């Protein structure tokens, strides 16, 4: 029994050994297969890494090219948006001005027609009353005097009509020439930009020449704006409108480039500031590094001019009636656009310091609006003068009607006195003619005879 058990144990042990040997061989085979699979996977991963690196490098190159192209397109888009905004603002302002002028013209023509009709009716009624109230003798005796009195009235009416007609003809001419003025604005802006481009190289490095050139451009725009020199704007003014010298709190003499006067007697100062050297370097830069350095210098130059104007505070010394800001005129349109694009907050920074940055396009539009304000002010003052003259004419005519009433009453009194005298002379009982004729019958000698008309009056009275 023991032997059997031992045999079984040996058999079992041998089977287990065989089993473990088989399992071990199988595990070794699977391990070799896994290593082979891992090797294949590692090779595949290396291949994928190489392809990915090549693809990433290609994509990076494409991305860089796209970024450069996008930057150029964004610059062009910013410039186009800026120009479109300016054109839209000018178009809106001009459209509003045209609508306002048309409304004013229609209203004024309506008022003029109504006033003319009122005057015509009053004159007709007054003339009819005069004709009805006066006799033929009164008309004959006073015709010349009436003509002398009415002649100034007629002249005033004609002058009034002429003044009104001229006023609205001027408005019509201004309105019809508005399109030509717009063309002039565009042409002027193009001319200024072209001149700036041509002179940019000549002006580089000489700040005094640049400043003189900027003042020349500013004066050229003012001459074409429609404003009157030394009346509506003043160049290099060192005194205010009362003759007082412009000085700051330290006693330093102030001499702003231009002082523009509004119809309401307010003033705004315009000072030209040229930032050209750094801008030319920026525009001519051939690489990104040079362009970046020049752009920083250009923005720094514009900001320096802003700070200088803010410190001078011209607006505090040009008079009591002044605006709260000073205009900083940049005569080169591309330089203005570049500064605004490179530093979008620059305009707001200047405005917070009471400095308003303007380009030639903005300045031309603003000056044209001021010129229109002056034109409207002159028309308003003319209308007031016309109304005052019309009132004076009406008062004079009212006095004339009162004088005519006095003449009528005086003529009535004169007629009554005349009738009383005639009664005593030849018509009444015991009149002088009868008594004189009785004396003649009694032998009184006389060389002359009583007028036949007087004698006939007496005879008709007796009959």
C-alpha positions in Angstrom: 0.0 0.0 0.0 2.8 2.3 0.9 4.5 1.5 -2.4 1.4 2.3 -4.3 1.1 5.6 -2.6 4.8 6.4 -3.4 4.3 5.4 -7.0 1.3 7.7 -7.2 3.2 10.5 -5.6 6.1 10.0 -8.0 3.6 10.0 -10.9 1.9 13.1 -9.7 5.2 14.8 -9.2 6.4 13.9 -12.7 3.1 15.1 -14.2 3.5 18.4 -12.3 7.0 18.7 -13.5 6.0 18.1 -17.1 3.1 20.6 -16.7 5.3 23.2 -15.3 7.9 22.6 -18.0 5.2 23.1 -20.7 3.8 26.2 -19.0 7.3 27.6 -18.7 8.0 27.0 -22.4 4.8 28.6 -23.4 5.5 31.7 -21.2 8.9 32.0 -22.8 7.4 31.8 -26.3 4.8 34.5 -25.3 7.6 36.6 -23.8 9.6 36.4 -27.0 6.5 37.4 -29.0 5.9 40.4 -26.6 9.4 41.5 -27.1 9.1 41.2 -30.8 5.8 43.2 -30.6 7.4 45.8 -28.4 10.3 46.2 -30.8 7.9 46.7 -33.7 5.9 49.2 -31.7 9.1 51.1 -30.8 10.1 51.2 -34.5 6.6 52.4 -35.4 6.8 55.1 -32.7 10.2 56.3 -33.9 8.8 56.5 -37.5 5.7 58.4 -36.3 8.0 60.8 -34.3 10.1 61.5 -37.3 7.1 62.1 -39.5 5.4 64.3 -36.8 8.6 66.4 -36.4 8.7 67.0 -40.1 5.0 67.8 -40.3 5.3 70.2 -37.3 8.2 72.0 -38.8 6.3 72.4 -42.1 3.2 73.7 -40.2 5.3 76.2 -38.2 6.8 77.6 -41.4 3.3 77.9 -42.9 2.0 79.5 -39.7 4.8 82.1 -39.8 4.0 83.0 -43.4 0.3 83.2 -42.6 1.0 85.5 -39.5 3.1 87.8 -41.6 0.4 88.0 -44.3 -2.3 88.5 -41.7 -0.3 91.3 -40.1 0.0 93.1 -43.5 -3.7 92.6 -44.1 -4.6 93.9 -40.6 -2.5 97.1 -41.3 -4.3 97.7 -44.6 -7.6 97.0 -42.9 -6.9 99.5 -40.1 -6.0 102.2 -42.6 -9.1 101.4 -44.7 -11.4 101.5 -41.6 -9.8 104.8 -40.5 -10.4 106.4 -43.9 -13.9 105.0 -44.1 -14.8 106.4 -40.7 -13.5 109.8 -41.7 -15.4 109.8 -45.0 -18.6 108.6 -43.2 -18.3 111.4 -40.6 -17.7 114.0 -43.2 -20.6 112.7 -45.3 -22.9 112.7 -42.3 -22.0 116.2 -41.3 -22.5 117.5 -44.9 -25.8 115.6 -45.2 -27.1 117.1 -42.0 -25.9 120.6 -43.1 -27.7 120.2 -46.4 -30.9 119.1 -44.7 -30.7 122.0 -42.3 -30.1 124.5 -45.1 -33.0 123.2 -47.1 -35.3 123.4 -44.0 -34.1 126.9 -43.2 -34.6 128.0 -46.8 -38.1 126.6 -47.0 -39.1 128.1 -43.7 -37.6 131.5 -44.6 -39.2 131.6 -48.0 -42.5 130.8 -46.4 -42.1 133.6 -43.8 -41.0 136.0 -46.5 -44.1 135.2 -48.7 -46.3 135.6 -45.6 -44.7 138.9 -44.7 -44.9 140.2 -48.2 -48.6 139.3 -48.4 -49.3 140.9 -45.1 -47.5 144.1 -46.1 -49.2 144.1 -49.5 -52.7 143.7 -47.9 -51.9 146.4 -45.3 -50.7 148.8 -48.0 -53.8 148.1 -50.2 -56.2 148.5 -47.3 -54.5 151.7 -46.2 -54.4 153.1 -49.7 -58.1 152.3 -50.2 -59.0 153.9 -46.9 -57.1 157.0 -47.9 -58.8 157.2 -51.2 -62.2 156.7 -49.7 -61.7 159.2 -46.9 -60.2 162.1 -48.9 -62.0 164.3 -51.5 -60.7 165.0 -55.0 -59.4 168.4 -53.8 -57.5 166.8 -51.0 -55.9 164.3 -53.4 -55.0 167.0 -55.8 -53.5 169.3 -53.2 -51.5 166.6 -51.4 -50.5 164.3 -54.3 -47.0 165.7 -54.4 -46.6 165.5 -50.6 -48.0 162.0 -50.6 -45.5 161.0 -53.3 -42.6 162.4 -51.3 -43.7 160.6 -48.2 -44.3 157.2 -49.9 -41.1 157.3 -52.0 -38.8 156.5 -49.0 -41.3 153.8 -48.0 -41.2 152.3 -51.5 -37.4 152.5 -51.4 -37.3 150.7 -48.1 -39.6 148.0 -49.4 -37.4 147.5 -52.5 -34.3 147.5 -50.3 -35.9 145.0 -48.0 -36.9 142.7 -50.9 -33.5 143.0 -52.5 -31.7 142.2 -49.2 -33.9 139.1 -48.6 -33.4 138.0 -52.2 -29.6 138.4 -52.0 -29.5 136.6 -48.7 -31.2 133.5 -50.1 -29.3 133.7 -53.3 -26.1 133.6 -51.3 -27.4 130.5 -49.4 -28.4 128.9 -52.7 -24.9 129.5 -54.1 -23.3 128.2 -51.0 -25.5 125.1 -51.1 -24.8 124.4 -54.8 -21.1 124.9 -54.3 -21.0 122.4 -51.5 -20.1 119.5 -53.8 -17.2 121.6 -55.2 -16.0 122.3 -51.7 -16.0 118.6 -51.0 -13.9 118.0 -54.1 -11.6 120.8 -53.0 -11.3 119.1 -49.5 -10.3 115.8 -51.1 -7.9 117.5 -53.5 -6.4 119.5 -50.7 -5.9 116.4 -48.5 -4.2 114.6 -51.4 -2.0 117.5 -52.2 -0.9 117.8 -48.5 -0.2 114.1 -48.4 1.8 114.3 -51.6 3.8 117.3 -50.4 4.5 115.6 -47.1 5.9 112.6 -48.9 8.0 114.7 -51.2 9.4 116.8 -48.4 9.9 114.1 -45.8 13.5 113.4 -46.8 14.3 117.1 -47.1 12.9 117.8 -43.7 14.5 115.0 -41.8 16.8 115.9 -39.0 16.0 119.7 -38.9 13.3 120.3 -36.3 13.2 124.1 -37.1 12.5 123.4 -40.8 10.0 120.8 -39.8 8.2 123.2 -37.5 8.1 126.0 -40.2 6.8 123.5 -42.7 4.0 122.4 -40.4 3.0 126.0 -39.8 3.0 126.6 -43.5 0.7 123.6 -44.1 -1.6 124.9 -41.3 -1.8 128.4 -42.7 -2.5 126.9 -46.2 -5.5 125.0 -44.8 -6.8 128.1 -43.0 -6.6 130.2 -46.2 -8.7 127.7 -48.0 -11.2 127.2 -45.2 -13.4 130.2 -45.9 -12.4 131.9 -42.7 -11.2 135.6 -42.7 -7.7 136.2 -41.5 -7.3 138.6 -38.5 -11.1 138.5 -38.1 -12.0 134.9 -37.6 -8.5 133.5 -37.1 -5.2 134.9 -36.0 -1.7 133.6 -36.8 1.2 133.8 -34.2 -1.0 136.0 -32.0 0.7 137.3 -28.9 -2.2 139.4 -27.6 -5.8 138.7 -26.9 -8.8 140.6 -28.5 -8.5 143.3 -25.9 -4.8 144.0 -26.7 -3.4 142.4 -23.6 -0.1 140.5 -24.1 -0.5 136.7 -23.7 1.7 135.5 -20.8 1.6 132.5 -18.5 1.8 132.6 -14.8 5.7 132.8 -15.0 5.5 135.8 -17.3 6.7 133.9 -20.3 5.4 135.3 -23.6 2.9 132.9 -25.3 2.7 132.8 -29.1 0.4 130.0 -30.3 0.5 129.1 -34.0 -3.2 129.9 -34.6 -6.1 131.2 -32.6 -9.6 130.5 -34.2 -12.5 132.6 -33.1 -16.1 131.3 -33.0 -19.2 133.4 -33.7 -20.1 133.3 -29.9 -16.7 134.9 -29.2 -15.1 131.7 -27.9 -11.6 130.8 -29.0 -9.7 127.6 -29.8 -5.9 127.3 -30.1 -4.3 125.2 -32.9 -0.6 124.4 -32.6 1.3 122.5 -35.3 3.6 119.7 -34.2 5.7 117.7 -36.7 6.9 114.2 -35.8 8.5 113.2 -39.1 12.0 111.8 -38.5 11.1 108.7 -36.7 8.1 108.2 -39.0 10.3 108.2 -42.1 12.6 105.7 -40.5 9.5 103.6 -39.7 8.2 103.8 -43.2 11.5 103.0 -44.8 12.5 100.2 -42.4 13.5 97.0 -44.2 13.3 94.6 -41.3 11.1 94.0 -38.2 13.7 95.1 -35.7 14.3 98.5 -37.3 10.6 99.0 -37.8 9.9 98.2 -34.2 12.6 100.7 -33.0 11.3 103.4 -35.3 7.7 102.8 -34.2 8.6 103.3 -30.5 10.5 106.5 -31.4 7.6 107.8 -33.4 5.0 107.2 -30.6 7.5 108.7 -28.1 7.9 111.9 -30.3 4.1 112.4 -30.6 3.6 111.8 -26.8 6.4 114.4 -26.1 4.5 117.0 -28.2 1.3 116.2 -26.3 3.0 116.7 -23.0 4.5 120.0 -24.1 1.2 121.4 -25.2 -0.5 120.2 -22.1 2.1 122.0 -19.9 1.7 125.3 -21.9 -2.1 125.4 -21.5 -2.6 128.0 -24.1 -6.4 127.7 -23.6 -6.1 129.3 -20.2 -4.6 132.6 -21.5 -6.4 133.5 -24.8 -9.4 135.1 -23.0 -12.3 134.4 -20.7 -14.5 132.8 -23.4 -12.3 129.9 -24.5 -12.7 126.1 -25.1 -11.2 123.7 -22.6 -8.8 122.1 -25.0 -6.1 122.9 -27.5 -5.8 121.3 -31.0 -2.5 119.6 -31.8 -2.2 119.5 -35.6 -0.1 116.8 -37.2 0.3 117.9 -40.8 1.3 114.5 -42.2 -1.8 112.2 -42.6 0.3 108.9 -42.7 2.2 109.9 -39.6 -1.0 110.6 -37.8 -2.5 107.2 -38.9 0.7 105.3 -37.9 0.7 106.9 -34.4 -2.9 106.0 -33.8 -2.4 102.5 -35.1 0.8 101.8 -33.2 -0.6 103.2 -29.9 -4.5 103.0 -30.0 -4.7 104.7 -26.6 -2.7 107.7 -27.6 -5.6 109.9 -28.7 -7.5 109.3 -25.4 -4.3 110.0 -23.4 -4.1 113.4 -25.2 -7.7 114.1 -24.7 -7.5 113.4 -21.0 -4.8 116.2 -21.0 -7.1 118.6 -22.9 -5.2 118.1 -26.1 -7.1 117.2 -29.2 -5.0 115.5 -31.9 -6.1 116.3 -35.5 -4.9 115.3 -38.9 -5.3 117.5 -42.1 -8.6 115.7 -42.9 -10.0 116.3 -39.5 -8.9 119.9 -39.4 -10.3 120.8 -42.8 -13.7 119.3 -41.8 -13.7 121.2 -38.4 -12.7 124.5 -40.0 -15.4 124.1 -42.7 -18.0 123.6 -40.0 -16.7 126.8 -38.2 -16.9 128.7 -41.5 -20.5 127.5 -41.9 -21.2 128.7 -38.3 -19.8 132.1 -39.3 -21.9 132.2 -42.4 -25.0 131.3 -40.5 -24.2 133.9 -37.9 -23.9 136.6 -40.7 -27.3 135.5 -42.1 -28.9 135.6 -38.7 -27.5 139.1 -38.1 -28.8 140.2 -41.5 -32.2 138.7 -40.7 -32.2 140.6 -37.4 -31.3 143.8 -39.2 -34.0 143.3 -41.8 -36.6 142.7 -39.1 -35.5 145.8 -37.2 -35.7 147.9 -40.4 -39.1 146.4 -41.2 -40.2 147.3 -37.7 -38.9 150.9 -38.1 -40.6 151.1 -41.5 -43.9 150.0 -40.1 -43.6 152.5 -37.2 -42.9 155.2 -39.7 -45.9 154.2 -41.8 -48.1 154.2 -38.6 -46.9 157.8 -37.9 -47.7 158.7 -41.5 -51.3 157.4 -41.2 -51.7 159.5 -38.0 -50.4 162.6 -39.8 -52.9 161.9 -42.6 -55.7 161.8 -40.0 -54.4 165.1 -38.6 -54.4 166.6 -42.1 -58.0 165.4 -42.7 -59.1 167.0 -39.4 -57.2 170.2 -40.2 -58.8 170.3 -43.6 -62.2 169.8 -42.1 -61.6 172.7 -39.6 -60.3 174.8 -42.4 -63.4 174.1 -44.6 -65.7 175.0 -41.7 -63.9 178.2 -41.1 -64.0 178.9 -44.9 -67.7 178.3 -45.0 -68.3 180.6 -42.0 -66.2 183.3 -43.6 -68.2 183.0 -46.9 -71.4 183.2 -45.0 -70.3 186.4 -43.4 -69.0 187.7 -46.8 -71.8 186.9 -49.2 -74.3 184.4 -48.1 -75.7 185.3 -44.7 -78.2 187.9 -43.8 -76.6 191.4 -43.8 -73.5 190.0 -45.4 -70.6 192.3 -46.4 -71.2 192.0 -50.2 -74.9 193.2 -49.8 -73.8 196.1 -47.6 -71.1 197.1 -50.0 -73.4 197.1 -53.0 -76.0 199.1 -51.0 -73.3 201.7 -50.4 -72.5 201.8 -54.1 -76.1 202.4 -54.8 -76.1 205.3 -52.4 -73.3 207.0 -54.5 -70.1 205.7 -53.1 -67.5 205.8 -55.9 -65.5 202.6 -56.5 -63.0 201.8 -59.3 -63.3 198.0 -59.0 -66.2 195.5 -59.0 -66.9 192.7 -56.6 -65.8 189.3 -58.1 -68.6 187.7 -60.1 -68.3 184.4 -58.3 -68.9 186.1 -54.9 -71.8 188.0 -56.3 -73.3 184.8 -57.8 -73.0 183.1 -54.5 -74.9 186.0 -52.9 -77.7 185.9 -55.5 -78.1 182.1 -55.3 -78.4 182.4 -51.5 -81.1 185.1 -51.9 -83.0 182.9 -54.4 
